[in-house]
Amino acid sequence: MSPFWADFVKLFENWEKSSKRVKASGHFSMPNRRSSALSSTHQPSNSAVKKTLLSLAFLPLAAGSAFGAAGTFDELMWVTTSPTFSYGTSTFYEIDSDNTNLFGAAEFHGANLGTFTVGDTLFATAQQKSFKNNGTDVTSHTLFWSVSGTGGSGSGNLNLGFQADLGGGDQRWGADNTGSLTGNMLAGLGAGSYTLSVWSRITTNSVDAPAQIFNNRGGSNFNATFTVIPEPSVALLGGLGLLGLLRRRR
């Protein structure tokens, strides 16, 4: 018998015992963790409790559809221009859909990452937590990224290793603790306007959960923009060339 049904049977047995007490004493009493906040006039009736028990019988179907037996939360990312990771010199973002500014992190989705010069570097690392229950086991976490724009494109991923058990099936995974970073996300990009998209994925043992679960805004991903401009020397040479052309025309 699953833990849920064991709890349900126990709850039903307690209700039967309470029902017998009602018949014997003419009033209903049910233990409640917030009993001090309930007066006798707000105690549920026998019929109400029975309806509640019947409703609970169908709860796993609804809960499984809405939440599943595994998922992610507290999804965080750091972006840095340095190939050596440091929390103090990185920009801290959250990559989730609840817009909570978790731990003071800025929302990555919709952010403007600024302006870079051709040849600059940009890296990222991440950390996130997962939950699991009902026999599900989370087996890996991965951060994915892609860049698209007018002067090139690129993509890659970063494995987020196991960091800690947090209790109750919750775990923390990430690459920030080891200083591991993505590849240079600006590599090969020419001057232009760009979108950097990121998303994450966990894999499971497929017990009571999909083999892959994505944190990706329903497939739209978390997107930020940035601009790449030519190197100053290149821009200067281009300007000199244009000046020379104008002089010849005169």
Long-range contacts (C-beta under 8 A, 24 or more apart in sequence): 2-134, 4-59, 4-60, 8-53, 8-56, 8-57, 11-53, 11-56, 12-53, 15-49, 15-50, 15-53, 18-49, 19-46, 22-46, 64-208, 68-208, 68-209, 68-210, 68-213, 69-132, 69-133, 69-134, 69-135, 69-136, 69-207, 69-208, 69-209, 70-130, 70-131, 70-132, 70-133, 70-136, 70-138, 70-202, 70-204, 70-209, 70-213, 71-130, 71-131, 71-202, 71-213, 72-128, 72-129, 72-130, 72-131, 72-141, 72-200, 72-202, 72-213, 72-215, 73-128, 73-129, 73-130, 73-131, 74-102, 74-103, 74-127, 74-128, 74-129, 75-126, 75-128, 75-129, 75-200, 75-215, 76-102, 76-103, 76-105, 76-126, 76-127, 76-128, 76-174, 77-108, 77-124, 77-125, 77-126, 77-127, 77-143, 77-198, 78-124, 78-125, 78-126, 78-176, 79-113, 79-122, 79-123, 79-124, 80-122, 80-123, 80-124, 80-125, 80-181, 81-120, 81-121, 81-122, 81-123, 82-121, 82-123, 83-121, 83-123, 83-181, 83-184, 84-179, 85-123, 85-125, 85-176, 85-179, 85-180, 85-181, 87-176, 90-125, 95-126, 95-198, 95-199, 95-200, 95-215, 95-222, 96-215, 97-217, 108-198, 108-222, 108-224, 109-217, 109-222, 109-223, 109-224, 110-223, 110-224, 111-224, 111-225, 112-224, 112-225, 112-226, 113-196, 113-224, 113-225, 113-226, 114-226, 114-227, 115-226, 115-227, 115-228, 115-229, 116-186, 116-226, 116-227, 116-228, 116-229, 117-228, 117-229, 117-230, 117-231, 117-232, 118-189, 118-190, 118-191, 118-228, 118-229, 118-230, 118-231, 118-234, 119-231, 120-186, 120-228, 121-184, 121-186, 121-187, 122-184, 122-185, 122-186, 122-226, 123-181, 123-182, 123-183, 123-184, 123-185, 124-158, 124-181, 124-182, 124-185, 124-198, 125-158, 125-174, 125-175, 125-176, 125-179, 125-180, 125-181, 125-182, 126-158, 126-160, 126-174, 126-175, 126-176, 126-200, 127-160, 127-163, 127-172, 127-173, 127-174, 127-175, 127-176, 127-177, 128-160, 128-172, 128-173, 128-174, 128-200, 128-215, 129-166, 129-170, 129-171, 129-172, 129-173, 130-170, 130-171, 130-173, 130-202, 131-168, 131-169, 131-170, 132-169, 132-171, 132-204, 132-209, 133-169, 134-207, 134-208, 134-209, 135-207, 135-208, 136-204, 136-205, 136-207, 136-208, 136-209, 137-204, 137-205, 137-207, 138-171, 138-173, 138-202, 138-203, 138-204, 139-202, 139-203, 139-204, 139-205, 140-202, 140-203, 141-173, 141-174, 141-200, 141-201, 141-202, 142-200, 142-201, 142-202, 142-203, 143-175, 143-182, 143-198, 143-199, 143-200, 144-198, 144-199, 144-200, 144-201, 145-182, 145-185, 145-196, 145-197, 145-198, 146-196, 146-197, 147-185, 147-186, 147-189, 147-194, 147-195, 147-196, 147-197, 148-194, 148-195, 148-197, 149-189, 149-192, 149-193, 149-194, 149-195, 149-228, 150-192, 150-193, 150-194, 151-189, 151-190, 151-191, 151-192, 151-194, 151-228, 152-188, 152-189, 152-190, 152-192, 154-185, 154-187, 154-188, 154-189, 156-182, 156-183, 156-185, 157-182, 158-182, 160-200, 186-228, 189-228, 190-228, 191-228, 191-229, 191-230, 192-227, 192-228, 193-225, 193-226, 193-227, 194-225, 194-226, 194-227, 194-228, 195-223, 195-224, 195-225, 196-223, 196-224, 196-225, 196-226, 197-221, 197-222, 197-223, 198-222
